[in-house]
């Protein structure tokens, strides 16, 4: 199994003792939730009780009809002889909880009454059904891709050290990382695609896997919870979510990448599609980057809610939706393709997989900043190297001490090694995953 950065959080959760609740791990289908929690359970507990509510109808019925916790344990133990419920030695895993939300109350009882840890996984947004802590698991970012490439973690550790100390990366290693990053852009971070690449080193095979992943994601659209906590598929919502998802290419390939409902169909409106769009974001399938009315802290307080761009969660899936020839150009380090959408998608992929919200700044005058982030205690503008850039915009804002007095730093992502000059940091693209 690949090392996942979320694993350390799971360890901290296991060892915590204050106000501890069951932990919910949310992530898009096939991003590695089940593999991660099973591995964590086997490594850290004597007994693992794994229950998949999507597959096991018999167990689902037990949770819908138990009288008390003792009755529940008796029924589960008789259902599976390998189930052991021992205080502080057992972890219970509820996989795909959206298929039986009635089990949420049992999860709380297991922990509060029996001191048995519980982890829950879901591909839905279930915040309204529980007050448990919810963490997101995304497909692998580039740092985790390096974990898969170098299982000793020495490479990732060295890179983190260089970023923290503002030191150049060894030039030979920089070239190697640039090549590996080009591969990552094509493969992306879904575990099945990564496994296939390291097994065969054949991008056509990887693309076949990616097509299956896209189909699985689309099949998962439209899940809705009835008032009695049962799951059903809302076909109208599912179709709208599919339309939005499949429109991302067209949205990003135009010059003005602001999301337009009219690209879905003629006379389409926010009122018709907003719920489905928000659902795609809440289940970690798309990423929104909001425009801002000014650049100031906190960034989230200055967004224009109705003006945004959307990106596909995983850079590999974005590339797989392009012509096959695109992959060959990327491997030759040609990133100025897809009308510059590739540049933006690369950075969006890296930032969101490290839970960094996305913002950009564009004025009617044409002034545009690719991304705006809060990093290391201050606002930083992010500039991407494009065929048609707007470098003057960055200079204009950095020199405007009246309207943007708290904006003093620029990060430029290019193909070059790390360098710093005055208030400008130049980073190679592969370092975007190390900014957290």
Beta strands, then each sheet from edge to edge (+ up, - down):
strand 1: 23-26
strand 2: 47-52
strand 3: 90-95
strand 4: 117-122
strand 5: 133-136
strand 6: 223-225
strand 7: 231-233
strand 8: 286-292
strand 9: 303-312
strand 10: 358-362
strand 11: 368-369
strand 12: 371-375
strand 13: 378-384
strand 14: 407-414
strand 15: 419-421
strand 16: 424-428
sheet 1: 2+ 3+ 4+ 1+ 5+
sheet 2: 6+ 7-
sheet 3: 9+ 8- 10- 11+
sheet 4: 12+ 13- 14- 16- 15+
end
